[in-house]
Amino acid sequence: MDDIQMRMMELSYNGYFCSQILLILGLEAQGKSNPDLVRAMGGLANGCGFSGGPCGTLTGAACLLSLYAGKGTDDEYADDNLTYMLRDLGEWFTGTYGSRYGGTTCEAIVGDRTEMRQRCGAIVTETYTKVIELLTAGGYDIAAGK
């Protein structure tokens, strides 16, 4: 188990959800913290507000890509790469987990929740790795941010 997986387990143990864990890792890679953003990311948990909708790992990963490549101030523009990275993420997630679990909703992935911890932990880990791959391929410095 590597340091990232250990950190993910620690964050999960401390009550953070998948979407929050992804953003915390991204912020920490940049040497930042942002409790307001982390709190807001909790709204994506368990399928967008515990509604069983889209997996919070997928939506959280999309937010993590945007943290690096999106628009954040009046004088910024979203990087052209963002659209392509989001598309690639969505296609990868759907191909990997949608086909395995019959959809990309939280409800489809966790089902009756008996394997939720194990299943979700692996998905968050693999998705974080995919986001880092996409950012690296796009020329982003993970430690520098936008």
Long-range contacts (C-beta under 8 A, 24 or more apart in sequence): 4-125, 4-128, 5-125, 8-121, 8-124, 8-125, 8-128, 9-121, 12-117, 12-121, 16-42, 17-41, 17-42, 17-44, 17-45, 17-46, 17-56, 18-45, 18-55, 18-56, 18-57, 18-60, 18-120, 18-123, 18-124, 19-44, 19-45, 19-56, 19-57, 19-59, 19-60, 19-63, 20-45, 20-60, 21-60, 21-124, 22-57, 22-60, 22-61, 22-63, 22-64, 22-124, 22-127, 22-128, 22-131, 23-60, 23-63, 23-64, 23-67, 25-64, 25-128, 26-64, 26-67, 26-68, 26-131, 27-67, 29-142, 29-143, 30-142, 30-143, 30-144, 30-145, 31-143, 32-145, 46-106, 47-105, 47-106, 47-107, 52-105, 52-106, 52-107, 53-105, 53-106, 53-107, 54-104, 54-105, 54-106, 55-93, 55-97, 55-104, 55-105, 55-106, 55-109, 55-123, 56-106, 57-93, 57-120, 57-123, 57-124, 57-127, 58-89, 58-90, 58-93, 58-104, 58-127, 61-89, 61-93, 61-127, 61-128, 61-130, 61-131, 62-86, 62-89, 62-90, 64-128, 64-131, 65-89, 65-131, 65-134, 65-135, 67-145, 67-146, 68-135, 68-140, 68-142, 68-145, 68-146, 69-135, 69-138, 69-140, 69-146, 70-146, 72-146, 76-146, 79-138, 81-138, 81-139, 84-138, 85-134, 85-135, 85-138, 88-134, 89-130, 89-131, 89-134, 92-130, 93-127, 93-130, 96-126, 97-123
